[in-house]
Protein backbone atom coordinates (compact mmCIF):
# COMPACT_ATOMS: atom_id res chain seq x y z
CA UNK A 1 0.00 0.00 0.00
CA UNK A 2 2.86 2.31 0.63
CA UNK A 3 3.95 2.11 -3.04
CA UNK A 4 0.49 3.16 -4.27
CA UNK A 5 0.49 6.20 -1.96
CA UNK A 6 3.94 7.22 -3.17
CA UNK A 7 2.86 6.83 -6.82
CA UNK A 8 -0.25 8.95 -6.28
CA UNK A 9 1.79 11.61 -4.49
CA UNK A 10 4.43 11.61 -7.27
CA UNK A 11 1.75 11.73 -9.98
CA UNK A 12 0.00 14.61 -8.26
CA UNK A 13 3.22 16.65 -7.92
CA UNK A 14 4.45 15.98 -11.51
CA UNK A 15 1.16 16.56 -13.39
CA UNK A 16 2.01 19.83 -15.15
CA UNK A 17 0.45 19.23 -18.62
CA UNK A 18 2.02 19.02 -22.03
CA UNK A 19 5.43 20.41 -22.80
CA UNK A 20 6.05 22.87 -25.58
CA UNK A 21 7.95 20.25 -27.60
CA UNK A 22 5.01 17.83 -27.42
CA UNK A 23 2.62 20.51 -28.67
CA UNK A 24 4.94 21.47 -31.53
CA UNK A 25 5.28 17.83 -32.60
CA UNK A 26 1.51 17.30 -32.57
CA UNK A 27 0.91 20.49 -34.55
CA UNK A 28 3.60 19.53 -37.07
CA UNK A 29 2.07 16.10 -37.62
CA UNK A 30 -1.39 17.65 -38.05
CA UNK A 31 0.05 20.17 -40.52
CA UNK A 32 1.59 17.39 -42.60
CA UNK A 33 -1.66 15.42 -42.60
CA UNK A 34 -3.65 18.50 -43.69
CA UNK A 35 -1.07 19.36 -46.37
CA UNK A 36 -1.65 15.93 -47.90
CA UNK A 37 -5.40 15.61 -47.31
CA UNK A 38 -6.70 18.99 -48.50
CA UNK A 39 -5.29 18.88 -52.07
CA UNK A 40 -6.50 15.29 -52.41
CA UNK A 41 -9.97 16.30 -51.26
CA UNK A 42 -10.08 19.23 -53.67
CA UNK A 43 -9.04 17.06 -56.63
CA UNK A 44 -11.63 14.39 -55.74
CA UNK A 45 -14.30 17.08 -55.46
CA UNK A 46 -13.39 18.56 -58.87
CA UNK A 47 -13.37 15.11 -60.48
CA UNK A 48 -16.77 14.32 -58.95
CA UNK A 49 -18.24 17.60 -60.19
CA UNK A 50 -16.95 16.89 -63.70
CA UNK A 51 -18.39 13.36 -63.72
CA UNK A 52 -21.74 14.60 -62.42
CA UNK A 53 -21.85 17.21 -65.17
CA UNK A 54 -21.03 14.63 -67.87
CA UNK A 55 -23.71 12.22 -66.66
CA UNK A 56 -26.32 14.97 -66.36
CA UNK A 57 -25.50 16.27 -69.85
CA UNK A 58 -25.82 12.80 -71.39
CA UNK A 59 -29.17 12.29 -69.70
CA UNK A 60 -30.37 15.73 -70.81
CA UNK A 61 -29.18 15.02 -74.35
CA UNK A 62 -31.25 11.83 -74.57
CA UNK A 63 -34.30 13.57 -73.10
CA UNK A 64 -33.97 16.45 -75.57
CA UNK A 65 -33.68 14.06 -78.51
CA UNK A 66 -36.87 12.33 -77.35
CA UNK A 67 -38.52 15.72 -76.93
CA UNK A 68 -37.64 16.63 -80.54
CA UNK A 69 -39.03 13.31 -81.77
CA UNK A 70 -42.24 13.66 -79.78
CA UNK A 71 -42.86 17.22 -80.94
CA UNK A 72 -41.74 16.33 -84.49
CA UNK A 73 -39.56 19.44 -84.81
CA UNK A 74 -35.98 20.23 -85.80
CA UNK A 75 -33.48 21.56 -83.32
CA UNK A 76 -33.08 25.30 -82.85
CA UNK A 77 -31.73 27.34 -79.97
CA UNK A 78 -35.23 28.64 -79.25
CA UNK A 79 -36.66 25.11 -78.99
CA UNK A 80 -33.81 24.07 -76.70
CA UNK A 81 -34.51 27.08 -74.46
CA UNK A 82 -38.21 26.17 -74.42
CA UNK A 83 -37.32 22.58 -73.49
CA UNK A 84 -35.03 23.86 -70.75
CA UNK A 85 -37.73 26.14 -69.33
CA UNK A 86 -40.51 23.56 -69.63
CA UNK A 87 -38.69 20.93 -67.60
CA UNK A 88 -36.79 23.37 -65.33
CA UNK A 89 -33.32 21.89 -65.69
CA UNK A 90 -31.29 24.40 -63.74
CA UNK A 91 -28.70 22.18 -62.07
CA UNK A 92 -27.15 20.20 -64.91
CA UNK A 93 -23.64 21.37 -64.07
CA UNK A 94 -22.82 21.35 -60.33
CA UNK A 95 -20.86 24.57 -60.86
CA UNK A 96 -23.88 26.30 -62.44
CA UNK A 97 -22.28 26.78 -65.85
CA UNK A 98 -24.35 27.59 -68.95
CA UNK A 99 -25.66 24.62 -70.94
CA UNK A 100 -25.97 24.68 -74.75
CA UNK A 101 -26.83 22.20 -77.49
CA UNK A 102 -24.39 22.05 -80.40
CA UNK A 103 -23.71 19.33 -83.01
CA UNK A 104 -26.19 16.95 -81.37
CA UNK A 105 -24.45 17.23 -78.02
CA UNK A 106 -25.35 19.02 -74.82
CA UNK A 107 -22.35 21.08 -73.80
CA UNK A 108 -21.29 22.76 -70.60
CA UNK A 109 -19.40 26.05 -70.97
CA UNK A 110 -17.03 25.25 -68.11
CA UNK A 111 -16.27 21.54 -68.52
CA UNK A 112 -16.11 21.50 -72.33
CA UNK A 113 -13.78 24.50 -72.49
CA UNK A 114 -11.45 23.10 -69.86
CA UNK A 115 -9.71 20.88 -72.38
CA UNK A 116 -8.62 21.98 -75.84
CA UNK A 117 -10.88 19.52 -77.64
CA UNK A 118 -8.38 17.19 -79.28
CA UNK A 119 -7.95 14.96 -76.24
CA UNK A 120 -4.31 15.90 -75.74
CA UNK A 121 -3.08 18.25 -73.10
CA UNK A 122 -0.95 21.16 -74.17
CA UNK A 123 2.68 20.70 -73.32
CA UNK A 124 4.64 23.33 -71.49
CA UNK A 125 7.39 24.57 -73.80
CA UNK A 126 10.89 23.58 -72.78
CA UNK A 127 13.15 26.57 -72.39
C-alpha positions as CSV (number, residue, x, y, z in Angstrom):
1,X,0.0,0.0,0.0
2,X,2.9,2.3,0.6
3,X,3.9,2.1,-3.0
4,X,0.5,3.2,-4.3
5,X,0.5,6.2,-2.0
6,X,3.9,7.2,-3.2
7,X,2.9,6.8,-6.8
8,X,-0.3,9.0,-6.3
9,X,1.8,11.6,-4.5
10,X,4.4,11.6,-7.3
11,X,1.8,11.7,-10.0
12,X,0.0,14.6,-8.3
13,X,3.2,16.7,-7.9
14,X,4.5,16.0,-11.5
15,X,1.2,16.6,-13.4
16,X,2.0,19.8,-15.1
17,X,0.5,19.2,-18.6
18,X,2.0,19.0,-22.0
19,X,5.4,20.4,-22.8
20,X,6.0,22.9,-25.6
21,X,7.9,20.2,-27.6
22,X,5.0,17.8,-27.4
23,X,2.6,20.5,-28.7
24,X,4.9,21.5,-31.5
25,X,5.3,17.8,-32.6
26,X,1.5,17.3,-32.6
27,X,0.9,20.5,-34.5
28,X,3.6,19.5,-37.1
29,X,2.1,16.1,-37.6
30,X,-1.4,17.7,-38.1
31,X,0.0,20.2,-40.5
32,X,1.6,17.4,-42.6
33,X,-1.7,15.4,-42.6
34,X,-3.7,18.5,-43.7
35,X,-1.1,19.4,-46.4
36,X,-1.6,15.9,-47.9
37,X,-5.4,15.6,-47.3
38,X,-6.7,19.0,-48.5
39,X,-5.3,18.9,-52.1
40,X,-6.5,15.3,-52.4
41,X,-10.0,16.3,-51.3
42,X,-10.1,19.2,-53.7
43,X,-9.0,17.1,-56.6
44,X,-11.6,14.4,-55.7
45,X,-14.3,17.1,-55.5
46,X,-13.4,18.6,-58.9
47,X,-13.4,15.1,-60.5
48,X,-16.8,14.3,-58.9
49,X,-18.2,17.6,-60.2
50,X,-17.0,16.9,-63.7
51,X,-18.4,13.4,-63.7
52,X,-21.7,14.6,-62.4
53,X,-21.9,17.2,-65.2
54,X,-21.0,14.6,-67.9
55,X,-23.7,12.2,-66.7
56,X,-26.3,15.0,-66.4
57,X,-25.5,16.3,-69.9
58,X,-25.8,12.8,-71.4
59,X,-29.2,12.3,-69.7
60,X,-30.4,15.7,-70.8
61,X,-29.2,15.0,-74.4
62,X,-31.3,11.8,-74.6
63,X,-34.3,13.6,-73.1
64,X,-34.0,16.4,-75.6
65,X,-33.7,14.1,-78.5
66,X,-36.9,12.3,-77.4
67,X,-38.5,15.7,-76.9
68,X,-37.6,16.6,-80.5
69,X,-39.0,13.3,-81.8
70,X,-42.2,13.7,-79.8
71,X,-42.9,17.2,-80.9
72,X,-41.7,16.3,-84.5
73,X,-39.6,19.4,-84.8
74,X,-36.0,20.2,-85.8
75,X,-33.5,21.6,-83.3
76,X,-33.1,25.3,-82.8
77,X,-31.7,27.3,-80.0
78,X,-35.2,28.6,-79.3
79,X,-36.7,25.1,-79.0
80,X,-33.8,24.1,-76.7
81,X,-34.5,27.1,-74.5
82,X,-38.2,26.2,-74.4
83,X,-37.3,22.6,-73.5
84,X,-35.0,23.9,-70.8
85,X,-37.7,26.1,-69.3
86,X,-40.5,23.6,-69.6
87,X,-38.7,20.9,-67.6
88,X,-36.8,23.4,-65.3
89,X,-33.3,21.9,-65.7
90,X,-31.3,24.4,-63.7
91,X,-28.7,22.2,-62.1
92,X,-27.1,20.2,-64.9
93,X,-23.6,21.4,-64.1
94,X,-22.8,21.3,-60.3
95,X,-20.9,24.6,-60.9
96,X,-23.9,26.3,-62.4
97,X,-22.3,26.8,-65.9
98,X,-24.3,27.6,-68.9
99,X,-25.7,24.6,-70.9
100,X,-26.0,24.7,-74.8
101,X,-26.8,22.2,-77.5
102,X,-24.4,22.1,-80.4
103,X,-23.7,19.3,-83.0
104,X,-26.2,16.9,-81.4
105,X,-24.5,17.2,-78.0
106,X,-25.3,19.0,-74.8
107,X,-22.3,21.1,-73.8
108,X,-21.3,22.8,-70.6
109,X,-19.4,26.0,-71.0
110,X,-17.0,25.2,-68.1
111,X,-16.3,21.5,-68.5
112,X,-16.1,21.5,-72.3
113,X,-13.8,24.5,-72.5
114,X,-11.5,23.1,-69.9
115,X,-9.7,20.9,-72.4
116,X,-8.6,22.0,-75.8
117,X,-10.9,19.5,-77.6
118,X,-8.4,17.2,-79.3
119,X,-8.0,15.0,-76.2
120,X,-4.3,15.9,-75.7
121,X,-3.1,18.3,-73.1
122,X,-0.9,21.2,-74.2
123,X,2.7,20.7,-73.3
124,X,4.6,23.3,-71.5
125,X,7.4,24.6,-73.8
126,X,10.9,23.6,-72.8
127,X,13.2,26.6,-72.4
